[in-house]
């Protein structure tokens, strides 16, 4: 049986943790589990989507992708290559106000969840 590959960008999902009884989950993993169980993670993701659309970030990323594909040629670009090139630019260009709002929401969640 193949072990599912862990994502580079996200902590493991709760079902992956159940298959590793030899160690205790990290604080980050425990927080992620709690976010998923309560539905807060999905609410945070939806808030992030809204804010990124509102501030024009999504359109900016779309333009960067189109420009990259146009430059390289439609048949000469893979999705993986596009992700590799655009992801650092995307992360760096998320407005500080959006990051701050999400951080505040996460901190409030942690306080209310007593973590």
C-alpha positions as CSV (number, residue, x, y, z in Angstrom):
1,X,0.0,0.0,0.0
2,X,1.4,3.4,-1.0
3,X,1.6,6.0,1.7
4,X,-0.1,9.3,0.7
5,X,2.4,12.0,-0.2
6,X,2.4,14.9,2.2
7,X,1.9,18.3,0.7
8,X,4.7,20.8,0.8
9,X,2.4,23.7,1.4
10,X,0.0,22.3,3.9
11,X,0.3,20.4,7.2
12,X,-0.9,16.8,7.2
13,X,-4.7,16.2,7.3
14,X,-6.1,14.4,10.4
15,X,-6.5,11.1,8.6
16,X,-2.8,11.0,7.9
17,X,-2.0,11.6,11.5
18,X,-4.0,8.5,12.6
19,X,-1.7,6.3,10.7
20,X,1.4,7.5,12.6
21,X,0.9,6.4,16.2
22,X,4.7,6.4,17.0
23,X,4.7,10.2,17.7
24,X,2.6,12.9,19.2
25,X,1.1,15.5,16.8
26,X,2.8,18.8,16.7
27,X,1.1,22.0,17.9
28,X,0.7,23.1,14.3
29,X,-1.0,19.7,13.5
30,X,-3.3,20.0,16.5
31,X,-4.3,23.5,15.5
32,X,-5.0,22.3,11.9
33,X,-7.1,19.4,13.2
34,X,-9.1,21.8,15.3
35,X,-9.6,24.3,12.4
36,X,-10.8,21.5,10.2
37,X,-13.1,19.9,12.8
38,X,-14.8,23.2,13.6
39,X,-15.2,24.3,10.0
40,X,-13.1,27.4,10.7
41,X,-10.5,26.4,8.2
42,X,-13.1,26.5,5.4
43,X,-14.5,29.9,6.6
44,X,-10.9,31.3,6.7
45,X,-10.3,30.0,3.2
46,X,-13.5,31.6,1.9
47,X,-12.6,34.9,3.6
48,X,-9.1,34.8,2.0
49,X,-10.7,34.2,-1.4
50,X,-13.0,37.1,-1.0
51,X,-10.3,39.5,0.2
52,X,-7.9,38.5,-2.6
53,X,-10.6,39.1,-5.3
54,X,-11.6,42.4,-3.7
55,X,-8.1,43.8,-3.7
56,X,-7.4,42.7,-7.3
57,X,-4.8,40.1,-6.3
58,X,-6.6,37.3,-8.2
59,X,-6.8,39.3,-11.4
60,X,-3.1,40.3,-11.0
61,X,-2.1,36.6,-10.7
62,X,-4.3,35.7,-13.7
63,X,-2.5,38.4,-15.8
64,X,1.0,37.1,-14.6
65,X,0.0,33.6,-15.7
66,X,-1.3,34.8,-19.1
67,X,1.9,36.8,-19.7
68,X,4.1,33.9,-18.8
69,X,2.2,31.5,-21.1
70,X,2.2,34.0,-23.9
71,X,6.0,34.5,-23.5
72,X,6.8,30.8,-23.4
73,X,4.2,29.6,-25.9
74,X,1.0,27.8,-25.0
75,X,2.4,24.4,-25.8
76,X,5.7,24.9,-24.0
77,X,4.3,25.5,-20.5
78,X,3.3,22.9,-17.9
79,X,1.0,23.5,-15.0
80,X,3.9,22.6,-12.6
81,X,6.2,25.1,-14.2
82,X,3.6,27.8,-14.0
83,X,3.0,27.1,-10.3
84,X,6.7,27.1,-9.7
85,X,7.1,30.5,-11.3
86,X,4.0,32.2,-10.1
87,X,3.7,31.0,-6.5
88,X,6.5,33.0,-5.0
89,X,5.2,36.2,-6.7
90,X,1.7,35.4,-5.5
91,X,2.8,34.9,-1.9
92,X,4.9,38.0,-1.9
93,X,2.1,40.2,-3.2
94,X,-0.7,39.3,-0.8
95,X,-1.5,42.7,0.9
96,X,-0.4,43.1,4.5
97,X,-3.9,44.1,5.5
98,X,-5.3,40.7,4.3
99,X,-2.5,38.8,6.1
100,X,-3.2,40.8,9.3
101,X,-7.0,40.2,9.1
102,X,-6.5,36.5,8.7
103,X,-3.9,36.4,11.5
104,X,-6.4,38.2,13.8
105,X,-9.1,35.7,13.0
106,X,-6.8,32.8,13.7
107,X,-5.6,34.3,17.0
108,X,-9.3,34.8,18.0
109,X,-10.1,31.2,17.1
110,X,-7.1,29.9,19.2
111,X,-8.3,31.9,22.2
112,X,-11.9,30.7,21.9
113,X,-10.8,27.1,21.3
114,X,-8.4,27.4,24.4
115,X,-5.4,26.2,22.4
